């Protein structure tokens, strides 16, 4: 009897162990969207499997991984997500002619809105349904997230919105102001970019699916993404070189003017001093001192002090 009772326990353990081992577990920096099999090919959203936690075992179901970590779109000459800057026009001149084009380097940091509190109506599920699935952003499986497809998503959503916003703003400033960041115009640009950028981004994706770097997954708020301008240059290198030569010539001219003014001031002071009896007496005494120094170094030289403190020098042999 004892042996018969032991058999069901062994069988049960053998059945439970594989099921426990095969449960779906989300990576620490990803959320899994779990879709349950339906009739035919239809699969209905079932639940979100939170980062670092285990979910149901999808025998014939699907899971799609999406990132919860901070993401970037960093435009830099080297080492960024792209080295292609945004080319844009500038404020027209007084003659009405378009201003020189500039190239803008910028950085955007953001999170994907992975809030899943509202089930199938949650931002993360709606993002997947409207955008992620269309771009094959993730394949079925815990390791299915595709970084290459993610870049394609950004190139078709975030980047066009950023380009439109920047191109609108740069036309409010001259190329020289933008190139040299005169008066802190980069900060002014950043403050002005927000409304256009967010409107365009929402239109491209269909919702508030990208949140700023202060986003907290535990809260429903989705703070706006902020674009930081890191550099602005003339698009035409020839114009940049010409501006540099003009600047150098201007600085050289200023330096020459300062030097000339110093010489004029010195001459003016000397001219005024020549009219002062005390100054002339000082110069006479200085001359006598120099004569005495020269005589002291010559053994054949004799100083003769005359009346009125006059000095005569006799360089007899």
C-alpha positions in Angstrom: 0.0 0.0 0.0 2.8 2.5 0.8 4.3 1.7 -2.6 1.1 2.4 -4.4 0.6 5.7 -2.8 4.1 6.8 -3.8 3.5 6.3 -7.5 1.0 9.2 -8.0 3.5 11.5 -6.2 6.3 10.6 -8.6 4.1 10.9 -11.6 2.8 14.3 -10.4 6.3 15.6 -9.9 7.3 14.4 -13.3 4.4 16.3 -14.9 4.8 19.5 -13.0 8.5 19.9 -13.4 8.5 20.4 -17.3 5.6 22.8 -17.0 7.4 25.0 -14.4 10.6 24.9 -16.4 8.8 26.0 -19.6 7.0 29.0 -18.2 7.6 32.3 -20.1 9.9 34.7 -18.3 10.5 38.3 -19.5 14.0 39.7 -19.6 14.9 42.4 -17.0 14.7 45.2 -19.6 11.8 44.0 -21.7 8.1 43.5 -21.4 6.3 40.6 -23.1 2.9 40.8 -24.8 1.2 37.5 -24.5 -1.3 36.6 -27.2 -3.5 33.5 -26.8 -4.5 31.2 -29.6 -8.1 31.8 -30.9 -10.1 30.3 -33.7 -8.0 29.6 -36.8 -5.1 32.1 -37.0 -6.8 34.6 -34.7 -4.8 35.4 -31.5 -6.2 37.6 -28.8 -4.1 39.7 -26.4 -4.1 38.0 -23.0 -1.7 39.8 -20.7 1.6 41.7 -20.3 4.4 39.8 -18.7 6.3 42.3 -16.7 10.1 42.6 -16.8 11.9 39.9 -14.8 8.7 38.0 -14.0 7.3 34.7 -15.3 4.0 34.3 -17.1 1.8 31.6 -18.6 3.2 28.8 -20.7 2.3 29.6 -24.3 1.9 26.1 -25.8 0.4 27.3 -29.0 0.4 31.0 -28.2 2.7 33.9 -29.0 4.8 36.3 -27.0 6.3 39.5 -28.4 9.2 41.3 -26.6 9.4 45.1 -26.5 12.1 47.3 -24.7 11.5 49.0 -21.3 15.0 50.6 -21.2 16.0 54.2 -22.1 16.4 54.6 -25.9 18.1 57.3 -27.9 18.2 58.9 -31.3 21.6 60.6 -31.3 22.8 62.4 -34.4 26.6 62.7 -34.1 29.5 62.9 -36.6 30.8 59.7 -35.0 29.5 57.2 -32.4 25.8 58.1 -32.6 22.7 56.3 -33.9 23.3 58.2 -37.2 25.9 60.5 -38.6 23.5 62.2 -41.0 22.5 65.7 -39.6 19.3 67.5 -40.4 19.8 70.0 -43.2 17.6 73.1 -42.9 17.2 76.7 -44.1 17.7 79.9 -42.1 16.2 83.3 -41.8 16.1 85.2 -45.1 18.3 88.3 -45.5 17.0 91.9 -45.8 17.0 91.4 -49.6 14.5 88.6 -49.2 17.0 86.0 -50.4 17.0 82.7 -48.4 19.6 82.4 -45.7 22.4 79.9 -46.0 21.5 76.3 -45.1 22.8 74.8 -41.9 23.1 71.2 -40.6 21.8 70.4 -37.1 23.0 67.7 -34.8 20.6 66.8 -32.0 19.9 64.2 -29.4 16.6 62.7 -28.2 16.3 60.4 -25.2 13.0 58.6 -24.5 11.2 55.5 -23.3 8.6 53.4 -25.1 5.4 53.8 -23.2 5.1 50.3 -21.7 2.2 51.0 -19.4 -0.1 48.0 -19.5 -2.7 48.9 -16.8 -5.6 49.0 -19.3 -5.0 45.6 -20.9 -5.6 45.5 -24.6 -6.3 49.3 -24.6 -3.0 50.0 -22.9 -0.4 52.2 -24.8 2.1 49.4 -25.2 -0.5 47.0 -26.7 -1.9 49.7 -29.0 1.7 50.6 -30.1 2.3 47.0 -31.0 -1.0 46.6 -32.9 -0.7 49.9 -34.8 3.1 50.1 -35.4 5.2 47.3 -34.0 3.4 44.5 -35.8 3.5 46.3 -39.1 7.3 46.7 -39.0 7.9 43.2 -37.6 9.5 44.8 -34.6 9.5 41.6 -32.6 9.2 37.9 -33.6 7.5 35.3 -31.5 9.6 34.4 -28.5 11.4 35.9 -25.5 14.3 37.0 -27.6 12.4 38.2 -30.5 13.0 41.9 -30.3 14.7 43.2 -33.5 17.1 46.2 -33.1 17.3 46.7 -36.9 13.5 46.8 -37.2 13.5 49.3 -34.2 15.7 51.6 -36.1 13.4 51.4 -39.1 10.4 52.3 -36.8 12.3 55.4 -35.6 13.3 56.4 -39.1 9.6 56.3 -40.1 8.1 57.9 -37.0 10.3 59.9 -34.7 12.9 61.1 -37.2 10.4 62.8 -39.7 8.7 64.5 -36.7 12.1 65.8 -35.5 13.1 67.0 -38.9 9.9 68.9 -39.5 10.1 70.6 -36.1 13.7 71.6 -36.5 13.2 72.9 -40.0 10.4 75.2 -38.9 12.4 76.6 -36.0 15.7 77.3 -37.8 14.0 79.7 -40.2 13.5 82.1 -37.3 17.3 82.7 -36.9 20.1 83.8 -39.2 22.8 81.3 -40.1 25.4 83.2 -38.2 23.3 83.1 -35.0 22.8 79.4 -35.3 26.4 78.6 -36.2 27.8 80.6 -33.3 24.9 80.0 -30.9 24.6 83.8 -30.5 22.5 84.8 -27.5 21.9 81.2 -26.6 19.6 80.5 -29.7 20.1 76.7 -29.3 18.2 76.8 -26.0 15.5 78.9 -27.6 15.2 76.4 -30.4 14.9 73.5 -27.9 12.1 75.3 -26.1 10.2 76.0 -29.4 10.5 72.5 -30.8 8.2 70.8 -28.4 4.7 71.5 -29.8 5.4 70.7 -33.4 7.5 67.7 -32.7 5.0 66.0 -30.3 2.0 66.8 -32.7 3.9 65.2 -35.6 5.1 62.2 -33.6 1.6 61.5 -32.4 0.2 61.7 -36.0 2.9 59.3 -37.2 2.2 56.6 -34.5 -1.4 57.2 -33.6 -0.9 57.9 -29.9 1.4 58.9 -27.0 3.8 55.9 -27.3 7.1 57.7 -26.7 7.8 59.3 -23.4 10.6 61.6 -22.1 13.5 60.4 -19.9 11.6 61.1 -16.6 9.0 58.5 -17.5 8.0 56.2 -14.7 6.4 52.9 -15.7 4.5 52.7 -12.4 2.6 55.9 -13.3 0.2 56.7 -16.2 1.9 60.0 -17.1 3.9 60.2 -20.3 6.2 63.2 -20.1 7.2 64.8 -23.4 10.4 63.9 -25.2 12.9 66.8 -25.2 15.3 67.4 -28.2 18.7 68.7 -27.3 20.7 70.7 -29.9 24.3 69.7 -29.7 25.8 71.5 -32.7 24.9 73.6 -35.8 27.2 74.3 -38.7 27.0 75.8 -42.1 26.0 73.2 -44.7 28.3 74.7 -47.3 31.9 74.3 -46.0 33.0 77.1 -48.4 30.7 79.5 -46.5 32.1 78.3 -43.2 35.7 78.9 -44.4 34.8 82.4 -45.7 33.1 83.3 -42.4 36.2 82.1 -40.6 38.5 84.3 -42.7 36.2 87.3 -42.1 36.3 86.6 -38.4 40.1 86.3 -38.4 40.5 89.5 -40.4 38.1 91.3 -38.0 40.0 90.1 -35.0 43.4 91.1 -36.6 42.0 94.5 -37.4 40.8 95.0 -33.8 44.2 94.0 -32.5 46.0 96.4 -34.9 43.6 99.2 -33.8 44.3 98.5 -30.2 48.1 98.6 -30.8 47.8 101.8 -32.8 45.7 103.4 -30.1 48.2 102.5 -27.5 51.0 104.2 -29.5 48.8 107.3 -30.0 48.1 107.4 -26.3 51.8 107.1 -25.4 52.8 109.8 -27.8 50.1 112.1 -26.4 51.4 111.5 -22.9 55.0 112.2 -23.9 53.9 115.4 -25.7 52.1 116.6 -22.6 55.0 115.6 -20.3 57.5 117.6 -22.5 55.6 120.8 -21.5 56.1 120.1 -17.8 59.2 121.6 -16.2 59.4 118.9 -13.5 59.3 116.2 -16.2 62.1 117.9 -18.1 64.2 118.1 -14.9 63.6 114.4 -14.3 64.8 113.6 -17.8 68.0 115.7 -17.3 68.8 113.9 -14.1 68.3 110.5 -15.7 70.7 111.6 -18.5 73.3 112.6 -16.0 72.9 109.3 -14.2 73.6 107.4 -17.4 76.7 109.5 -18.1 78.0 108.8 -14.6 77.4 105.0 -15.1 79.3 105.1 -18.4 82.2 107.1 -16.8 82.4 104.7 -13.9 83.3 101.9 -16.2 86.1 103.8 -17.8 89.3 104.3 -15.7 90.4 107.3 -17.7 87.1 109.1 -17.2 86.8 111.9 -14.7 83.5 113.4 -13.5 83.6 117.2 -13.0 80.7 118.5 -10.9 80.0 122.1 -11.8 77.8 124.8 -10.2 74.1 124.0 -10.3 74.9 120.3 -10.2 76.0 120.3 -13.8 78.2 117.3 -14.8 81.1 117.3 -17.1 82.9 114.3 -18.3 86.6 114.3 -19.1 87.8 111.2 -20.9 91.4 112.0 -20.8 93.9 109.3 -21.8 
